[in-house]
Amino acid sequence: MQITFEEVRRAVKAYRAAVQAPIPKEHVPEPVQTSPEADQQLARELARQLVQMPDVREERVNEVKAKLASGTYRVSSEMVAGAIIRRALADKIR
């Protein structure tokens, strides 16, 4: 699959429009106050959950393999554009 510059340009334009859209007041959460102990407990719980997560999601890998083998694997241009934007943003953060 090839992604044209025009497709990337449209995806970036759509992303910028979404980012610049005002957030309604009802969707803005109230600030939360936490204690250092609560933060440490949350960090420990997240670390425990991360250790338990598999590096590879075998179920998803097998699903994609089956679709590839049957010729039914399809990826929309929106999904590709989203992945390009996420990757570009992640690279920018580094």
C-alpha positions as CSV (number, residue, x, y, z in Angstrom):
1,M,0.0,0.0,0.0
2,Q,1.3,3.4,-0.9
3,I,0.3,6.6,0.9
4,T,0.4,9.7,-1.1
5,F,1.5,13.1,0.1
6,E,-2.1,14.3,-0.5
7,E,-3.5,11.7,1.9
8,V,-1.0,12.6,4.5
9,R,-1.8,16.3,4.0
10,R,-5.5,15.6,4.4
11,A,-4.9,13.6,7.6
12,V,-2.8,16.3,9.1
13,K,-5.4,18.9,8.2
14,A,-8.2,16.8,9.9
15,Y,-6.0,16.2,12.9
16,R,-5.3,20.0,13.3
17,A,-8.9,20.8,13.0
18,A,-9.8,18.3,15.7
19,V,-7.0,19.5,18.1
20,Q,-8.0,23.1,17.7
21,A,-11.7,22.5,18.3
22,P,-12.9,24.0,21.6
23,I,-13.6,21.5,24.4
24,P,-17.1,21.9,25.9
25,K,-17.1,22.8,29.6
26,E,-19.0,19.6,30.5
27,H,-16.2,17.5,29.1
28,V,-13.5,19.2,31.2
29,P,-12.8,17.1,34.3
30,E,-12.3,18.7,37.7
31,P,-8.7,18.7,39.0
32,V,-7.8,15.8,41.2
33,Q,-5.6,16.1,44.3
34,T,-3.5,13.0,45.2
35,S,-1.1,12.2,47.9
36,P,2.5,10.8,47.3
37,E,1.4,7.6,48.9
38,A,-1.5,7.2,46.5
39,D,0.8,8.0,43.6
40,Q,3.2,5.3,44.7
41,Q,0.5,2.8,45.2
42,L,-0.9,3.5,41.7
43,A,2.6,3.2,40.2
44,R,3.1,-0.2,41.9
45,E,-0.2,-1.4,40.6
46,L,0.5,-0.2,37.1
47,A,3.9,-1.9,37.2
48,R,2.3,-5.1,38.4
49,Q,-0.2,-5.0,35.5
50,L,2.5,-4.3,32.9
51,V,4.6,-7.3,34.1
52,Q,1.5,-9.5,33.6
53,M,0.8,-8.2,30.0
54,P,2.2,-10.3,27.2
55,D,4.7,-8.8,24.8
56,V,2.8,-10.1,21.8
57,R,-1.0,-10.4,21.7
58,E,-1.2,-13.9,20.3
59,E,-5.0,-13.7,19.7
60,R,-4.6,-10.6,17.6
61,V,-1.6,-12.0,15.7
62,N,-3.6,-15.2,14.8
63,E,-6.6,-13.2,13.8
64,V,-4.5,-11.1,11.4
65,K,-2.7,-14.2,10.0
66,A,-6.1,-15.8,9.3
67,K,-7.4,-12.8,7.5
68,L,-4.2,-12.5,5.5
69,A,-4.4,-16.1,4.5
70,S,-8.0,-15.8,3.4
71,G,-7.5,-12.5,1.6
72,T,-10.0,-10.7,3.8
73,Y,-7.5,-8.4,5.7
74,R,-8.4,-4.8,4.9
75,V,-7.1,-1.5,6.4
76,S,-8.9,1.7,5.8
77,S,-7.1,4.8,4.8
78,E,-8.3,6.5,8.0
79,M,-6.5,3.8,10.1
80,V,-3.3,4.3,8.1
81,A,-3.5,8.1,8.4
82,G,-4.1,7.8,12.1
83,A,-1.1,5.5,12.5
84,I,1.1,7.9,10.6
85,I,0.0,10.8,12.7
86,R,0.4,8.9,16.0
87,R,3.9,7.8,14.9
88,A,4.8,11.4,13.9
89,L,3.6,12.7,17.2
90,A,5.4,10.0,19.2
91,D,8.6,10.8,17.3
92,K,8.2,14.5,18.1
93,I,7.8,13.7,21.8
94,R,11.1,11.9,21.9
